[in-house]
């Protein structure tokens, strides 16, 4: 489902990269792509070095223009909406909303598990969806995690990479944020599979907006950290996103992100 699916990319693309949404990308997603990149970039921000050209980013001048537009949208629309969400919605309810969308995202993850012939992971994610959708009240409660049913992180971009499709040039997509030629194509396939996109337009659009705002809200503190520490936010987000995707392709995992809802994080 399109929602800001790592400090911008890790923080803005979900909740483990399962989703990516419009405008969320300005921060990264998250949807989703930008969101997850926010988290990863924040972890790198303390290790700032001089700007370097990355051969994976031959379109950097164009990407920077798109980045600035996305960033402006994030500051004027996404961040104010996210702050309002955090103020107006109690944390237990926010957690339930996050769990609900994570459960929807697990359906897409499961499909890609099986597409990569990762049958053990696929059965695990199938069990997660079944358990959380029933005992967890349509996913509002995450019953599967305490029960020891592992969550994985897959998407069709990773499925293409699993079968040897190169990533192609790094791209910053309007509204959706950090991506690549391969991942942009994969994103379209994931949206075709996403359960929310099968709902009626009014319901689907309401789900998109809610997912986007709740996802963006989780990474407000990551955004603040990035702005304070990064010399060049574009480079940090780009390098974090590229590194995260390489790591995912190598072993199917990515580093766990800190809880950016906490007002402060020890060094």
C-alpha positions, 0 to 999 in steps of 0.5 A: 500500500502506498505510504511513506513503506530508514533515516529518511529511507529507513525511517520513511519506507516501514515499519520495515520497508513493507510500505511506501506512501506519497509525501512520506517519501519527502522524509524518505518510504515508507510507505514508506521508503523514506521512512525506513531510510530516515532510521538508517541515515540517523544511525549514520549521521554521527559518522559524517564524511565529505560528499562523494560521487556514487556510481549508483547515482548517475542521475544525482542532479535530477534526484536532488531537484526531486529531493528538494520538492519532496522535502518541501512537501514533507515540511509543509504537509507531512510533518504538521500532519504527523505532529497533529496525529501524535498529539491527538491520538493516544499512544495505545491507539497509535500502536493498534493502527500501526499493527493493523497496517503491518498486518496488511503489509505482511500479506505482500511480504508473504507473497514475495517470500514464496516467489523467492522460494523461501518457503519457511519464511513464507509459512511464518508470514502466513501464520502471522497474518492468520494469527493476527487477523483472527486472535489479533482483531484484524491485526490491531493486536500483534499476537504473533510476535509474542508467540514467537512467529517471526516477521520478515521483510520482502518486496518485489524489488528484492524478489527481482534482485533475488533472481539477478535483476540489477538495481539500475540507477538510484532514483528519488521518486516524486512523493515516494522518495528513495528507490531504484529503477528495479525497485520502482518497478517492483513497487508497482507489483507490490501495490497490485498485491496489497490488500488495501488496494482491493478496497473501494476507492473511498476506503482505500484512500482513507487507508492510504492517508491514515497509514501515511500519517501514522508512519510519518509520525513514528519518525519525527524524532529521526528527522530531527536527528538527521537535520542536526547531524547530517552535513548533506541530508541527501547523501546520508539518505541515499547512502543509507537506502543503498546500503540497506537494500544491499544488505537485504539482498545479501541476507534478507535482513536489515539492522533493527531501528531504534524507537524514534517515538522516544523523545531522546536516545542515548548516544 
